[in-house]
Amino acid sequence: MPRWRRARPAEQPPAPLEPTDIALSPDDPLLGYLAGIAGPVPVDRIPIESPGVRALREAGISLVVPLVASGELVGLLNLGPRRSEREYSTDDRRLLQDLATHAAPAVRVAQLVREQESEALARQRIEQELHVARLIQQQFLPKELPDLPGWHVAAHYQPAREVGGDFYDFLELPDGQLGVVIGDVTDKGVPAALVMATTHSILRAEAARLVSPGDVLRRANALLIEEMPPHMFVTCLFAVLDPTSGRLRFANAGQDLPYLRTAEGVVELRATGMPLGLLPDMEYEEKEVFLEPGQEVLLHSDGVVEAHDRNREMFGFPRLKRLVAEPVTGGELIDLVLAELGRFTGPGWEQEDDITLVALARLPVTARSGPAVPDETVSLPGDARVLASFEVASEPGGERLVLPVLATAIEPLGLPKARRDALATAVAEAAMNAIEHGNDRRPELPVRLVVAATDTAVLVTVTDRAVNSVGEQDVEVPDLDAKLAGFQSPRGWGLFLMRELVDEVRTRDSAGGHTVELVLHRNGVPS
């Protein structure tokens, strides 16, 4: 008879393992070991000790199946104990190995897709950062160039693909002076743009208060040293130009040296000083030069001289210095430098750094040998001293060339500023009338000016060739109401304006031309 026995209650299978993220260091020896294994490996039989092996054991992993694609370990298939508590059989391992063989390529594809998505997001973030940096940088660049009579001011800014920290600026300063700034922040992207914006704001504020280039840079360095991010600094040159006298004062905080073209050749404008934001309590040497008519200064950033051609040869300072020696002015000089740079680097050049160029050229005054008109057109008192005698071509804007020469001539007389400005306005009006009406804007016919002084007065004569002479008796007395009503010509204010600005206005005609003589009493009353 068969015997029956009561069966024992079945034991509950072990609970499945919770999914666990196991982070393995790229240099963990376990990875190298598993990459060379052809099949599943029991964790307790791994013959090495490493943080990765300990992590597997602590997570309760019994069997590890390497996922290998194209000879590269791309992941691990981790299994806990079997529910039956038996070891994994040969069939189990074969099945797991087949699964790993098919899963590994799919895992690798998924990894590549995720990497590409991550790279795309990173590129998008970088492009957004560069866009923001460009907006910041462009916001602080000058919107227009200063218009200085007797000067040609030109500037060029060419950013590299990765936004750098180049900047330049023109500042209106007291007494008609012009501040000129060029600088470079040693970094790229948004950090450089933000430091550039801070430096720009500090220089503008301090220049209006201090004016002196050396003092402005010293103060800017003191303010920037507290805020400068690690491993960053600013190279900067600050100059102050007096357009009337041609005096240029400058201080340099580690910026490339400007070049000055003179009749004797090209010279470097040297002034010593450390970059801004690098060391505290720095002093900046201040120098000055006087630009004569026909001379020019070129300020530049290192993006020009440090550009390389295909053979990794650098453009260099000597090549730039030779270009400055060429007899071209302002924008023409900048165009010449850029054209030569393009030829040097060749097509397909990837710009390495920002390029910034600023040119300040004092325009030459046209002068001709011998008298332009017969001597009888100029009649001066016997005690008069001639301070300047020159000619300008009868071209639009030629009257602006008169002002710097006039200012230089009368500067030693010590006239009050209001009197100087009144005389300058009257002379410019007389010169413009001579160009437009007397010489009919014919460039081959010059306008001759003589500036003289006695002990009591300043005399300026403006003589044209009287191609379209209008006598004083033919000029109507301006009446604003009559002009607005159309009863008088809209013109005819020139002579009236001159008489309001200076103390005496005399006109005379001769065989050689028409002359306007302007007299300004030095003490404000006639002698």
VOFI-445226 format. One record per residue (C-alpha): x, y, z. Coordinates in steps of 0.25 Angstrom, whole numbers, padded with zeros to 4 digits, always signed. Layout:
XYZ...
This chain:
+0000+0000+0000+0006+0013-0003+0009+0022+0008+0004+0037+0008+0011+0048+0014+0007+0062+0016+0015+0071+0007+0022+0083+0014+0018+0097+0010+0026+0102-0002+0036+0112+0001+0034+0126-0005+0044+0129-0016+0053+0141-0013+0048+0154-0017+0054+0160-0030+0065+0170-0029+0061+0185-0030+0068+0191-0042+0080+0198-0037+0089+0208-0044+0104+0204-0042+0114+0214-0046+0127+0209-0051+0139+0217-0052+0145+0218-0066+0159+0213-0060+0153+0201-0052+0160+0188-0055+0147+0181-0056+0144+0188-0069+0156+0183-0076+0154+0169-0070+0140+0168-0075+0143+0174-0089+0152+0161-0092+0141+0151-0087+0133+0144-0097+0121+0140-0089+0114+0141-0075+0122+0142-0063+0118+0139-0048+0122+0150-0040+0128+0141-0029+0137+0136-0039+0143+0149-0044+0158+0148-0040+0160+0162-0037+0157+0172-0026+0152+0186-0030+0142+0196-0026+0133+0191-0037+0134+0177-0033+0130+0181-0019+0118+0189-0024+0113+0177-0032+0114+0169-0019+0107+0179-0010+0096+0180-0020+0093+0165-0020+0098+0162-0034+0100+0148-0037+0103+0147-0052+0109+0158-0061+0107+0157-0076+0117+0167-0084+0110+0175-0096+0121+0176-0106+0119+0183-0120+0131+0184-0130+0141+0180-0119+0136+0191-0109+0129+0188-0096+0116+0197-0097+0109+0191-0084+0106+0180-0075+0094+0171-0073+0093+0168-0058+0085+0157-0052+0082+0153-0038+0080+0139-0032+0070+0130-0039+0057+0128-0033+0060+0113-0031+0073+0117-0024+0080+0108-0034+0092+0112-0042+0090+0117-0056+0091+0105-0065+0099+0104-0078+0086+0106-0086+0083+0118-0078+0096+0124-0081+0095+0121-0095+0082+0128-0096+0087+0140-0089+0100+0141-0098+0091+0140-0110+0082+0151-0104+0095+0160-0101+0100+0158-0116+0087+0164-0121+0085+0174-0110+0099+0180-0111+0098+0187-0125+0084+0193-0121+0090+0198-0108+0102+0204-0115+0092+0211-0125+0084+0217-0114+0097+0222-0107+0101+0229-0120+0087+0235-0122+0088+0240-0108+0102+0246-0110+0098+0253-0122+0086+0259-0115+0095+0263-0104+0105+0269-0114+0094+0276-0121+0089+0283-0108+0103+0287-0105+0105+0293-0119+0092+0300-0117+0096+0306-0103+0109+0310-0109+0103+0317-0121+0093+0324-0111+0105+0328-0103+0112+0334-0115+0100+0341-0119+0098+0348-0106+0113+0351-0106+0112+0358-0119+0100+0366-0115+0107+0371-0103+0119+0374-0111+0112+0381-0122+0104+0389-0112+0116+0396-0107+0123+0399-0120+0122+0414-0125+0110+0416-0134+0117+0427-0142+0130+0433-0144+0134+0447-0138+0134+0458-0148+0146+0467-0146+0149+0478-0155+0163+0476-0161+0164+0462-0157+0160+0448-0163+0156+0438-0153+0153+0423-0157+0151+0410-0150+0149+0396-0153+0144+0384-0144+0144+0370-0150+0140+0359-0139+0146+0345-0140+0136+0333-0141+0138+0331-0126+0134+0345-0120+0146+0351-0113+0148+0363-0104+0153+0374-0114+0146+0388-0112+0149+0403-0116+0142+0416-0113+0142+0431-0115+0139+0440-0103+0134+0454-0103+0143+0461-0093+0144+0476-0088+0149+0487-0096+0146+0480-0109+0156+0469-0107+0154+0455-0112+0157+0442-0104+0161+0430-0112+0160+0416-0106+0165+0402-0111+0166+0390-0103+0165+0374-0103+0160+0365-0092+0168+0352-0090+0156+0342-0092+0145+0339-0101+0130+0338-0101+0120+0344-0090+0131+0345-0079+0140+0354-0088+0128+0362-0093+0123+0365-0079+0137+0369-0075+0138+0378-0087+0125+0384-0084+0130+0387-0070+0143+0393-0075+0136+0401-0085+0127+0407-0074+0138+0410-0064+0146+0417-0075+0135+0426-0079+0132+0430-0065+0146+0433-0061+0150+0439-0074+0140+0450-0072+0144+0453-0058+0160+0451-0059+0163+0453-0074+0178+0450-0072+0181+0437-0079+0190+0432-0068+0180+0435-0057+0169+0429-0064+0176+0416-0066+0181+0416-0051+0167+0418-0046+0161+0407-0056+0171+0397-0051+0168+0400-0037+0153+0397-0039+0155+0385-0048+0164+0378-0039+0153+0375-0029+0144+0369-0040+0153+0362-0050+0150+0347-0051+0162+0338-0050+0172+0337-0061+0166+0349-0068+0171+0364-0070+0170+0375-0080+0180+0381-0089+0176+0396-0093+0181+0409-0099+0175+0422-0095+0178+0435-0102+0173+0449-0102+0174+0457-0115+0173+0472-0115+0168+0474-0130+0172+0489-0130+0186+0488-0126+0189+0473-0130+0193+0469-0117+0192+0455-0114+0194+0450-0099+0193+0435-0097+0196+0424-0087+0197+0409-0089+0192+0397-0081+0199+0386-0089+0193+0389-0102+0200+0387-0115+0208+0400-0118+0202+0410-0128+0209+0415-0140+0211+0429-0144+0215+0433-0158+0223+0446-0159+0231+0452-0171+0243+0445-0165+0237+0431-0164+0228+0422-0156+0231+0422-0141+0225+0415-0129+0217+0422-0118+0223+0416-0105+0217+0417-0091+0219+0407-0080+0208+0400-0072+0203+0387-0068+0189+0381-0073+0177+0385-0065+0172+0376-0054+0185+0368-0053+0192+0375-0041+0188+0385-0031+0193+0399-0029+0199+0401-0043+0204+0414-0049+0203+0417-0064+0213+0426-0071+0207+0437-0079+0214+0442-0092+0210+0452-0102+0212+0456-0117+0208+0467-0126+0202+0462-0139+0205+0472-0151+0196+0473-0163+0199+0461-0172+0203+0452-0160+0195+0440-0156+0193+0430-0144+0189+0415-0145+0184+0408-0133+0182+0393-0134+0179+0380-0127+0187+0368-0127+0178+0361-0136+0185+0367-0148+0200+0364-0145+0197+0350-0139+0189+0345-0151+0196+0333-0158+0197+0328-0172+0196+0314-0177+0210+0311-0173+0208+0317-0159+0216+0329-0162+0211+0341-0154+0207+0354-0161+0216+0362-0151+0219+0376-0147+0230+0379-0157+0219+0377-0169+0209+0385-0162+0219+0396-0160+0223+0396-0174+0208+0398-0178+0206+0410-0169+0218+0417-0176+0209+0417-0189+0204+0431-0193+0189+0428-0190+0180+0434-0180+0170+0429-0170+0160+0419-0176+0169+0416-0188+0180+0412-0178+0171+0402-0172+0166+0397-0185+0181+0395-0189+0184+0387-0176+0172+0378-0178+0175+0376-0193+0189+0372-0190+0185+0363-0178+0175+0356-0188+0186+0353-0198+0195+0348-0186+0186+0338-0180+0180+0334-0194+0166+0329-0197+0158+0320-0187+0166+0327-0175+0159+0324-0161+0161+0337-0153+0168+0334-0140+0165+0346-0132+0157+0359-0133+0163+0370-0142+0161+0385-0138+0168+0397-0145+0166+0412-0142+0173+0422-0150+0174+0437-0147+0179+0446-0158+0182+0461-0158+0178+0465-0172+0189+0473-0179+0186+0488-0183+0188+0490-0198+0199+0500-0200+0205+0505-0213+0218+0512-0215+0217+0527-0219+0205+0536-0217+0192+0531-0221+0186+0544-0224+0193+0558-0227+0199+0564-0214+0189+0576-0215+0178+0567-0210+0184+0566-0196+0186+0579-0189+0191+0579-0175+0195+0590-0165+0210+0592-0164+0211+0587-0150+0204+0574-0153+0211+0561-0151+0207+0549-0160+0203+0537-0152+0199+0528-0164+0198+0529-0179+0192+0517-0186+0182+0512-0197+0171+0502-0197+0165+0496-0210+0151+0500-0214+0144+0487-0210+0132+0484-0202+0136+0483-0187+0149+0491-0190+0145+0501-0179+0147+0491-0169+0162+0490-0172+0163+0505-0169+0160+0503-0154+0171+0495-0148+0181+0504-0155+0174+0517-0150+0174+0511-0136+0188+0508-0136+0192+0521-0141+0184+0529-0131+0187+0520-0119+0199+0528-0114+0190+0541-0113+0182+0536-0101+0169+0540-0106+0157+0536-0098+0150+0523-0103+0137+0531-0106+0145+0540-0115+0153+0529-0121+0140+0522-0125+0133+0534-0131+0145+0537-0140+0146+0522-0144+0131+0522-0148+0133+0535-0156+0145+0531-0163+0139+0517-0166+0126+0525-0172+0135+0534-0180+0143+0522-0186+0131+0514-0189+0125+0526-0197+0138+0528-0204+0138+0513-0208+0124+0512-0212+0121+0526-0218+0134+0533-0221+0141+0521-0227+0129+0513-0231+0134+0500-0224+0145+0499-0235+0156+0491-0228+0167+0497-0237+0164+0511-0231+0169+0512-0217+0164+0521-0206+0176+0528-0199+0176+0532-0184+0185+0541-0177+0184+0541-0161+0191+0553-0155+0192+0561-0142+0195+0574-0136+0196+0578-0122+0181+0581-0122+0174+0573-0132+0174+0559-0140+0172+0561-0155+0168+0549-0164+0167+0551-0179+0160+0542-0188+0162+0543-0203+0156+0536-0215+0157+0538-0230+0143+0545-0231+0138+0536-0242+0124+0539-0237+0127+0551-0229+0115+0558-0221+0118+0572-0217+0114+0576-0203+0105+0586-0208+0097+0575-0215+0095+0567-0202+0081+0569-0195+0080+0572-0181+0074+0559-0175+0060+0561-0170+0055+0548-0164+0040+0551-0166+0043+0555-0181+0050+0542-0183+0040+0534-0177+0029+0541-0186+0037+0539-0198+0040+0553-0201+0055+0551-0199+0065+0540-0204+0067+0529-0193+0082+0532-0195+0090+0545-0191+0092+0542-0176+0107+0540-0178+0112+0554-0177+0101+0558-0167+0106+0546-0158+0121+0550-0159+0117+0564-0155+0110+0559-0142+0122+0550-0139+0134+0559-0141+0137+0574-0138+0139+0579-0153+0136+0573-0166+0142+0579-0179+0141+0575-0193+0149+0579-0205+0150+0575-0220+0163+0575-0228+0168+0570-0242+0172+0557-0235+0160+0554-0227+0150+0557-0215+0155+0559-0201+0147+0558-0188+0155+0564-0176+0151+0560-0162+0156+0568-0150+0154+0564-0136+0159+0573-0125+0168+0566-0115+0162+0574-0103+0148+0574-0108+0148+0589-0111+0154+0596-0124+0167+0603-0122
